[in-house]
Protein backbone atom coordinates (compact mmCIF):
# COMPACT_ATOMS: atom_id res chain seq x y z
CA UNK A 1 0.00 0.00 0.00
CA UNK A 2 2.77 2.41 0.99
CA UNK A 3 4.88 1.41 -2.01
CA UNK A 4 1.97 2.09 -4.34
CA UNK A 5 1.41 5.47 -2.71
CA UNK A 6 5.09 6.37 -3.05
CA UNK A 7 5.07 5.29 -6.70
CA UNK A 8 1.98 7.35 -7.47
CA UNK A 9 3.39 10.38 -5.62
CA UNK A 10 6.58 10.13 -7.65
CA UNK A 11 4.76 9.76 -10.98
CA UNK A 12 2.25 12.53 -10.35
CA UNK A 13 4.65 15.44 -11.08
CA UNK A 14 5.76 13.69 -14.27
CA UNK A 15 2.13 13.17 -15.19
CA UNK A 16 1.08 16.79 -14.84
CA UNK A 17 4.10 17.93 -16.84
CA UNK A 18 3.23 15.83 -19.89
CA UNK A 19 2.00 17.58 -23.02
CA UNK A 20 -0.95 15.19 -23.24
CA UNK A 21 -2.19 16.10 -19.77
CA UNK A 22 -1.75 19.81 -20.45
CA UNK A 23 -3.67 19.49 -23.70
CA UNK A 24 -6.44 17.65 -21.85
CA UNK A 25 -6.62 20.45 -19.28
CA UNK A 26 -6.63 23.02 -22.08
CA UNK A 27 -9.47 21.25 -23.87
CA UNK A 28 -11.38 20.95 -20.59
CA UNK A 29 -10.87 24.65 -19.89
CA UNK A 30 -12.04 25.58 -23.38
CA UNK A 31 -15.09 23.37 -22.94
CA UNK A 32 -15.90 25.00 -19.61
CA UNK A 33 -15.54 28.48 -21.12
CA UNK A 34 -17.75 27.65 -24.12
CA UNK A 35 -20.36 26.09 -21.85
CA UNK A 36 -20.35 29.15 -19.59
CA UNK A 37 -20.86 31.40 -22.59
CA UNK A 38 -23.64 29.15 -23.89
CA UNK A 39 -25.48 29.03 -20.56
CA UNK A 40 -25.02 32.77 -20.14
CA UNK A 41 -26.53 33.37 -23.57
CA UNK A 42 -29.45 31.02 -22.80
CA UNK A 43 -30.10 32.77 -19.49
CA UNK A 44 -29.88 36.22 -21.08
CA UNK A 45 -32.29 35.27 -23.85
CA UNK A 46 -34.73 33.60 -21.43
CA UNK A 47 -34.63 36.51 -18.98
CA UNK A 48 -35.11 39.02 -21.80
CA UNK A 49 -38.07 37.05 -23.15
CA UNK A 50 -39.73 36.74 -19.73
CA UNK A 51 -39.14 40.42 -18.96
CA UNK A 52 -40.69 41.40 -22.28
CA UNK A 53 -43.68 39.13 -21.59
CA UNK A 54 -44.14 40.62 -18.12
CA UNK A 55 -43.92 44.14 -19.54
CA UNK A 56 -46.58 43.43 -22.17
CA UNK A 57 -48.81 41.84 -19.54
CA UNK A 58 -48.42 44.75 -17.11
CA UNK A 59 -49.02 47.46 -19.69
CA UNK A 60 -52.10 45.60 -20.94
CA UNK A 61 -53.50 45.23 -17.42
CA UNK A 62 -52.84 48.82 -16.43
CA UNK A 63 -54.54 50.10 -19.59
CA UNK A 64 -57.54 47.88 -18.89
CA UNK A 65 -57.82 49.04 -15.29
CA UNK A 66 -57.39 52.69 -16.26
CA UNK A 67 -60.39 52.44 -18.56
CA UNK A 68 -62.65 51.13 -15.75
CA UNK A 69 -64.77 53.12 -13.37
CA UNK A 70 -63.23 53.95 -9.97
CA UNK A 71 -65.35 51.31 -8.21
CA UNK A 72 -64.56 48.66 -10.79
CA UNK A 73 -60.90 49.59 -10.59
CA UNK A 74 -60.81 48.90 -6.86
CA UNK A 75 -62.50 45.56 -7.44
CA UNK A 76 -59.89 44.60 -10.01
CA UNK A 77 -57.07 45.50 -7.64
CA UNK A 78 -58.61 43.43 -4.87
CA UNK A 79 -59.17 40.46 -7.20
CA UNK A 80 -55.62 40.66 -8.56
CA UNK A 81 -54.15 40.52 -5.07
CA UNK A 82 -56.55 37.85 -3.83
CA UNK A 83 -55.62 35.47 -6.66
CA UNK A 84 -51.92 35.50 -5.81
CA UNK A 85 -50.85 32.37 -3.87
CA UNK A 86 -47.17 32.88 -4.70
CA UNK A 87 -47.21 36.51 -3.51
CA UNK A 88 -45.61 37.87 -6.66
CA UNK A 89 -48.17 40.49 -7.71
CA UNK A 90 -48.14 44.16 -6.82
CA UNK A 91 -51.16 46.43 -7.31
CA UNK A 92 -51.95 49.76 -5.71
CA UNK A 93 -53.83 53.00 -6.23
CA UNK A 94 -52.41 56.27 -4.89
CA UNK A 95 -53.97 59.68 -4.61
CA UNK A 96 -52.53 62.81 -6.14
CA UNK A 97 -50.92 63.58 -2.75
CA UNK A 98 -49.15 60.15 -2.70
CA UNK A 99 -51.49 58.66 -0.12
CA UNK A 100 -52.24 54.98 -0.64
CA UNK A 101 -55.93 54.41 -1.42
CA UNK A 102 -55.85 50.65 -2.06
CA UNK A 103 -53.43 47.84 -2.77
CA UNK A 104 -50.43 46.16 -1.22
CA UNK A 105 -47.65 48.68 -1.92
CA UNK A 106 -46.69 51.00 0.93
CA UNK A 107 -45.59 53.97 -1.16
CA UNK A 108 -44.94 54.94 -4.74
CA UNK A 109 -41.23 55.07 -5.72
CA UNK A 110 -40.14 58.47 -6.98
CA UNK A 111 -38.93 59.20 -10.46
CA UNK A 112 -40.72 56.43 -12.34
CA UNK A 113 -41.61 57.29 -15.94
CA UNK A 114 -45.34 56.85 -16.69
CA UNK A 115 -46.48 53.80 -18.69
CA UNK A 116 -42.93 52.42 -18.95
CA UNK A 117 -42.21 49.13 -17.12
CA UNK A 118 -39.22 49.73 -14.85
CA UNK A 119 -37.26 47.79 -12.24
CA UNK A 120 -38.02 49.16 -8.80
CA UNK A 121 -37.72 48.36 -5.12
CA UNK A 122 -41.00 48.55 -3.21
CA UNK A 123 -42.31 47.68 0.24
CA UNK A 124 -45.03 45.04 -0.02
CA UNK A 125 -47.79 45.03 2.60
CA UNK A 126 -49.56 41.85 3.66
CA UNK A 127 -51.70 42.71 6.63
CA UNK A 128 -49.26 43.77 9.32
CA UNK A 129 -46.27 42.33 7.47
CA UNK A 130 -43.87 44.48 5.45
CA UNK A 131 -41.46 43.01 2.90
CA UNK A 132 -39.02 44.67 0.52
CA UNK A 133 -39.26 43.27 -2.99
CA UNK A 134 -37.56 43.85 -6.30
CA UNK A 135 -40.31 44.17 -8.88
CA UNK A 136 -41.04 45.10 -12.44
CA UNK A 137 -43.38 48.09 -12.02
CA UNK A 138 -45.48 50.26 -14.32
CA UNK A 139 -47.32 53.39 -13.18
CA UNK A 140 -50.16 55.14 -14.99
CA UNK A 141 -51.46 58.63 -14.05
CA UNK A 142 -55.26 58.80 -14.12
CA UNK A 143 -57.30 61.81 -15.31
CA UNK A 144 -58.47 62.59 -11.76
CA UNK A 145 -54.88 62.85 -10.49
CA UNK A 146 -54.67 59.41 -8.93
CA UNK A 147 -51.83 57.06 -9.90
CA UNK A 148 -52.33 53.38 -10.68
CA UNK A 149 -49.37 51.05 -10.13
CA UNK A 150 -49.07 47.40 -11.17
CA UNK A 151 -46.02 45.22 -10.71
CA UNK A 152 -44.67 41.70 -10.58
CA UNK A 153 -41.94 40.23 -8.44
CA UNK A 154 -38.69 39.46 -10.27
CA UNK A 155 -38.13 36.25 -8.34
CA UNK A 156 -39.18 34.11 -11.31
CA UNK A 157 -36.28 35.48 -13.32
CA UNK A 158 -33.98 34.89 -10.34
CA UNK A 159 -35.27 31.30 -10.16
CA UNK A 160 -34.28 30.85 -13.78
CA UNK A 161 -30.78 32.03 -12.91
CA UNK A 162 -30.65 29.45 -10.09
CA UNK A 163 -31.88 26.69 -12.41
CA UNK A 164 -29.29 27.64 -15.02
CA UNK A 165 -26.61 27.71 -12.33
CA UNK A 166 -27.54 24.26 -11.03
CA UNK A 167 -27.66 22.83 -14.55
CA UNK A 168 -24.31 24.43 -15.24
CA UNK A 169 -22.74 22.90 -12.14
CA UNK A 170 -24.26 19.47 -12.75
CA UNK A 171 -23.16 19.51 -16.39
CA UNK A 172 -19.73 21.09 -16.11
CA UNK A 173 -18.30 19.26 -13.12
CA UNK A 174 -18.66 15.71 -14.52
CA UNK A 175 -17.47 16.85 -17.94
CA UNK A 176 -14.41 18.57 -16.48
CA UNK A 177 -13.58 15.57 -14.28
CA UNK A 178 -14.01 13.25 -17.27
CA UNK A 179 -11.60 15.37 -19.32
CA UNK A 180 -9.06 15.31 -16.49
CA UNK A 181 -9.40 11.52 -16.09
CA UNK A 182 -8.98 11.00 -19.85
CA UNK A 183 -5.93 13.25 -19.79
CA UNK A 184 -4.44 11.26 -16.90
CA UNK A 185 -5.09 7.93 -18.65
CA UNK A 186 -3.55 9.12 -21.91
CA UNK A 187 -0.61 10.65 -20.05
CA UNK A 188 0.00 7.46 -18.09
CA UNK A 189 -0.03 5.46 -21.30
CA UNK A 190 2.46 7.88 -22.83
CA UNK A 191 4.68 7.69 -19.73
CA UNK A 192 4.59 3.88 -19.75
CA UNK A 193 5.57 3.85 -23.41
CA UNK A 194 8.38 6.34 -22.85
CA UNK A 195 9.62 4.33 -19.87
CA UNK A 196 9.72 1.18 -22.01
CA UNK A 197 11.58 3.03 -24.78
CA UNK A 198 14.04 4.47 -22.27
CA UNK A 199 14.82 1.01 -20.86
CA UNK A 200 15.47 -0.37 -24.34
CA UNK A 201 17.67 2.61 -25.25
CA UNK A 202 19.73 2.03 -22.12
CA UNK A 203 20.30 -1.56 -23.19
CA UNK A 204 21.25 -0.39 -26.69
CA UNK A 205 23.71 2.13 -25.25
CA UNK A 206 25.16 -0.68 -23.12
CA UNK A 207 26.00 -2.54 -26.34
CA UNK A 208 23.00 -4.73 -27.06
CA UNK A 209 22.49 -3.82 -30.71
CA UNK A 210 19.92 -6.57 -31.14
CA UNK A 211 17.47 -4.57 -29.01
CA UNK A 212 14.73 -2.68 -30.86
CA UNK A 213 12.27 0.06 -29.91
CA UNK A 214 8.67 -1.13 -29.42
CA UNK A 215 6.06 -0.46 -32.08
CA UNK A 216 2.29 -0.91 -31.96
CA UNK A 217 1.47 -0.96 -35.64
CA UNK A 218 -0.63 2.20 -35.35
CA UNK A 219 1.53 4.20 -37.79
CA UNK A 220 1.42 7.21 -35.47
CA UNK A 221 4.41 9.61 -35.34
CA UNK A 222 5.88 7.70 -32.40
CA UNK A 223 5.64 4.42 -34.30
CA UNK A 224 7.19 6.02 -37.38
CA UNK A 225 10.09 7.28 -35.27
CA UNK A 226 10.57 3.84 -33.69
CA UNK A 227 10.57 2.17 -37.13
CA UNK A 228 13.21 4.61 -38.40
CA UNK A 229 15.38 4.08 -35.32
CA UNK A 230 15.02 0.30 -35.59
CA UNK A 231 16.01 0.45 -39.26
CA UNK A 232 19.07 2.51 -38.31
CA UNK A 233 19.95 0.02 -35.57
CA UNK A 234 19.63 -2.81 -38.06
CA UNK A 235 21.97 -1.04 -40.48
CA UNK A 236 24.46 -0.36 -37.68
CA UNK A 237 24.31 -3.97 -36.52
CA UNK A 238 24.85 -5.21 -40.08
CA UNK A 239 27.76 -2.79 -40.56
CA UNK A 240 29.39 -3.91 -37.33
CA UNK A 241 29.02 -7.56 -38.41
CA UNK A 242 30.65 -6.71 -41.74
CA UNK A 243 33.51 -4.90 -40.00
CA UNK A 244 33.90 -7.82 -37.64
CA UNK A 245 33.97 -10.20 -40.62
CA UNK A 246 36.64 -8.15 -42.35
CA UNK A 247 38.70 -8.12 -39.16
CA UNK A 248 38.39 -11.89 -38.82
CA UNK A 249 39.53 -12.36 -42.44
CA UNK A 250 42.57 -10.17 -41.85
CA UNK A 251 43.45 -12.01 -38.66
CA UNK A 252 43.07 -15.32 -40.47
CA UNK A 253 45.35 -14.16 -43.28
CA UNK A 254 47.97 -12.99 -40.80
CA UNK A 255 47.97 -16.37 -39.08
CA UNK A 256 48.26 -18.33 -42.34
CA UNK A 257 51.94 -18.97 -43.34
CA UNK A 258 53.03 -17.96 -46.82
Secondary structure per residue as TSV (DSSP state, phi and psi in degrees):
chain	resnum	aa	ss	phi	psi
A	1	X	-	360.0	-47.8
A	2	X	H	-68.0	-37.0
A	3	X	H	-64.0	-41.2
A	4	X	H	-64.0	-40.0
A	5	X	H	-65.2	-41.5
A	6	X	H	-63.9	-42.0
A	7	X	H	-62.4	-43.4
A	8	X	H	-68.0	-36.0
A	9	X	H	-69.5	-29.5
A	10	X	H	-75.5	-37.2
A	11	X	H	-80.7	-20.0
A	12	X	H	-61.0	-46.4
A	13	X	H	-60.4	-39.7
A	14	X	H	-63.4	-36.3
A	15	X	H	-64.7	-47.3
A	16	X	H	-73.0	-15.1
A	17	X	T	-90.2	-5.7
A	18	X	S	-72.5	148.6
A	19	X	H	-63.7	-37.3
A	20	X	H	-60.9	-44.7
A	21	X	H	-67.2	-38.4
A	22	X	H	-66.8	-38.4
A	23	X	H	-64.0	-40.1
A	24	X	H	-62.5	-42.3
A	25	X	H	-65.0	-39.2
A	26	X	H	-63.2	-43.7
A	27	X	H	-64.6	-41.9
A	28	X	H	-62.6	-41.7
A	29	X	H	-63.9	-40.7
A	30	X	H	-64.9	-38.7
A	31	X	H	-63.8	-43.7
A	32	X	H	-61.5	-43.9
A	33	X	H	-63.1	-46.4
A	34	X	H	-62.8	-39.4
A	35	X	H	-66.7	-39.9
A	36	X	H	-60.9	-44.2
A	37	X	H	-63.5	-40.1
A	38	X	H	-65.2	-47.5
A	39	X	H	-65.4	-37.2
A	40	X	H	-63.0	-40.4
A	41	X	H	-65.8	-41.9
A	42	X	H	-62.2	-44.2
A	43	X	H	-64.0	-43.5
A	44	X	H	-62.0	-43.8
A	45	X	H	-66.2	-43.0
A	46	X	H	-65.2	-45.5
A	47	X	H	-63.1	-40.8
A	48	X	H	-65.1	-39.8
A	49	X	H	-65.6	-45.2
A	50	X	H	-66.2	-39.9
A	51	X	H	-62.2	-42.4
A	52	X	H	-64.2	-39.4
A	53	X	H	-65.1	-43.0
A	54	X	H	-61.6	-42.4
A	55	X	H	-62.0	-45.7
A	56	X	H	-62.5	-40.1
A	57	X	H	-65.9	-43.0
A	58	X	H	-67.1	-44.9
A	59	X	H	-65.6	-35.2
A	60	X	H	-66.2	-42.5
A	61	X	H	-67.6	-42.5
A	62	X	H	-67.9	-33.8
A	63	X	H	-67.1	-39.4
A	64	X	H	-66.2	-43.3
A	65	X	H	-67.5	-37.5
A	66	X	H	-64.1	-27.3
A	67	X	T	-83.1	-7.7
A	68	X	S	-82.1	169.4
A	69	X	-	-74.2	159.2
A	70	X	H	-55.2	-40.8
A	71	X	H	-67.2	-44.6
A	72	X	H	-65.3	-32.2
A	73	X	H	-65.1	-42.3
A	74	X	H	-65.3	-36.8
A	75	X	H	-64.7	-40.3
A	76	X	H	-65.5	-39.9
A	77	X	H	-63.2	-45.3
A	78	X	H	-63.1	-41.7
A	79	X	H	-66.6	-40.1
A	80	X	H	-62.0	-39.9
A	81	X	H	-79.1	-29.3
A	82	X	H	-70.0	-38.8
A	83	X	S	-91.0	62.9
A	84	X	-	-146.4	69.2
A	85	X	T	-65.9	-25.9
A	86	X	T	-89.4	-3.8
A	87	X	-	57.0	53.2
A	88	X	-	-116.3	-6.3
A	89	X	E	-98.6	143.1
A	90	X	E	-123.0	131.6
A	91	X	E	-151.5	133.0
A	92	X	E	-158.6	155.5
A	93	X	E	-126.0	127.6
A	94	X	E	-119.8	146.7
A	95	X	-	-77.2	173.6
A	96	X	T	-62.4	-25.6
A	97	X	T	-87.4	3.9
A	98	X	S	88.3	0.3
A	99	X	-	-75.6	136.0
A	100	X	E	-74.0	126.6
A	101	X	E	-95.2	-42.8
A	102	X	E	-156.4	162.4
A	103	X	E	109.7	-175.7
A	104	X	S	-117.1	23.9
A	105	X	B	-113.5	127.9
A	106	X	S	-65.1	-46.5
A	107	X	S	-149.8	162.6
A	108	X	-	-91.2	122.6
A	109	X	-	-60.4	145.1
A	110	X	T	-83.5	151.5
A	111	X	T	80.7	14.7
A	112	X	-	-83.2	130.7
A	113	X	-	-71.5	141.9
A	114	X	B	-70.6	140.7
A	115	X	T	61.5	22.5
A	116	X	S	-124.4	112.7
A	117	X	-	-58.3	129.8
A	118	X	E	-139.7	146.8
A	119	X	E	-72.5	134.0
A	120	X	E	-149.0	160.2
A	121	X	E	-110.5	122.3
A	122	X	E	-128.5	163.6
A	123	X	E	-103.1	115.9
A	124	X	E	-88.2	137.3
A	125	X	E	-110.8	127.1
A	126	X	E	-130.8	90.8
A	127	X	T	68.4	-119.5
A	128	X	T	-93.3	-1.4
A	129	X	E	-90.4	142.3
A	130	X	E	-123.5	134.5
A	131	X	E	-142.8	130.7
A	132	X	E	-82.7	129.2
A	133	X	E	-132.2	147.1
A	134	X	E	-93.6	120.1
A	135	X	E	-131.7	163.6
A	136	X	E	-98.4	115.7
A	137	X	E	-125.0	140.7
A	138	X	E	-128.8	135.1
A	139	X	E	-117.7	145.9
A	140	X	E	-136.9	113.8
A	141	X	E	-69.8	135.0
A	142	X	-	-96.1	159.1
A	143	X	T	-58.2	-30.7
A	144	X	T	-83.6	3.0
A	145	X	S	100.9	-15.8
A	146	X	-	-69.9	163.8
A	147	X	E	-126.8	125.7
A	148	X	E	-99.1	133.1
A	149	X	E	-129.6	128.5
A	150	X	E	-127.8	140.8
A	151	X	E	-150.9	173.5
A	152	X	E	-146.6	135.7
A	153	X	E	-63.0	143.0
A	154	X	T	-86.0	8.2
A	155	X	H	-65.6	-25.5
A	156	X	H	-65.0	-39.3
A	157	X	H	-67.5	-37.4
A	158	X	H	-66.0	-35.5
A	159	X	H	-63.5	-37.0
A	160	X	H	-62.7	-41.7
A	161	X	H	-60.6	-40.7
A	162	X	H	-66.0	-41.0
A	163	X	H	-63.7	-43.9
A	164	X	H	-62.8	-41.2
A	165	X	H	-63.2	-43.1
A	166	X	H	-64.7	-43.9
A	167	X	H	-62.2	-37.5
A	168	X	H	-64.5	-44.8
A	169	X	H	-65.7	-44.3
A	170	X	H	-66.9	-30.6
A	171	X	H	-86.6	-37.6
A	172	X	H	-77.6	-41.3
A	173	X	H	-60.8	-51.1
A	174	X	H	-62.0	-39.0
A	175	X	H	-64.6	-42.3
A	176	X	H	-65.9	-43.7
A	177	X	H	-63.2	-39.0
A	178	X	H	-62.7	-42.4
A	179	X	H	-62.9	-40.7
A	180	X	H	-65.1	-43.2
A	181	X	H	-62.9	-44.2
A	182	X	H	-61.5	-42.4
A	183	X	H	-61.1	-40.0
A	184	X	H	-66.0	-42.9
A	185	X	H	-62.9	-46.7
A	186	X	H	-64.7	-38.2
A	187	X	H	-67.1	-40.5
A	188	X	H	-63.5	-40.0
A	189	X	H	-63.5	-41.4
A	190	X	H	-65.0	-40.3
A	191	X	H	-65.6	-41.0
A	192	X	H	-61.5	-42.5
A	193	X	H	-66.0	-42.6
A	194	X	H	-64.6	-37.5
A	195	X	H	-63.6	-42.1
A	196	X	H	-62.5	-44.3
A	197	X	H	-62.7	-41.3
A	198	X	H	-63.3	-40.1
A	199	X	H	-63.4	-42.5
A	200	X	H	-67.7	-37.6
A	201	X	H	-64.5	-38.2
A	202	X	H	-62.3	-38.3
A	203	X	H	-68.7	-36.5
A	204	X	H	-65.5	-43.6
A	205	X	H	-61.9	-33.4
A	206	X	T	-72.8	-7.5
A	207	X	T	117.6	-2.5
A	208	X	-	-86.1	88.1
A	209	X	T	-78.5	-4.9
A	210	X	T	-82.0	-11.9
A	211	X	-	-70.7	147.1
A	212	X	-	-133.3	152.9
A	213	X	-	-73.9	144.6
A	214	X	-	-73.2	143.3
A	215	X	-	-127.1	155.8
A	216	X	-	-117.7	2.0
A	217	X	S	71.6	17.6
A	218	X	S	-91.3	-9.9
A	219	X	-	58.4	29.9
A	220	X	-	-82.8	170.8
A	221	X	H	-55.1	-35.4
A	222	X	H	-66.6	-42.6
A	223	X	H	-64.0	-40.6
A	224	X	H	-62.4	-40.9
A	225	X	H	-64.0	-43.8
A	226	X	H	-62.6	-40.4
A	227	X	H	-62.9	-42.8
A	228	X	H	-64.0	-43.5
A	229	X	H	-64.9	-41.6
A	230	X	H	-63.9	-38.5
A	231	X	H	-64.0	-40.4
A	232	X	H	-65.0	-41.3
A	233	X	H	-63.7	-38.1
A	234	X	H	-63.7	-42.3
A	235	X	H	-64.4	-41.1
A	236	X	H	-64.2	-43.3
A	237	X	H	-61.6	-43.5
A	238	X	H	-64.1	-40.3
A	239	X	H	-64.0	-41.6
A	240	X	H	-64.5	-39.7
A	241	X	H	-63.8	-39.0
A	242	X	H	-64.8	-43.8
A	243	X	H	-62.6	-42.2
A	244	X	H	-62.8	-38.3
A	245	X	H	-64.9	-41.8
A	246	X	H	-62.5	-41.6
A	247	X	H	-63.2	-39.9
A	248	X	H	-65.2	-39.7
A	249	X	H	-63.5	-41.7
A	250	X	H	-63.8	-44.2
A	251	X	H	-63.5	-37.3
A	252	X	H	-66.4	-40.6
A	253	X	H	-65.8	-37.3
A	254	X	H	-66.3	-33.7
A	255	X	H	-80.3	-17.6
A	256	X	S	-83.6	123.8
A	257	X	-	-69.9	148.2
A	258	X	-	-76.9	360.0
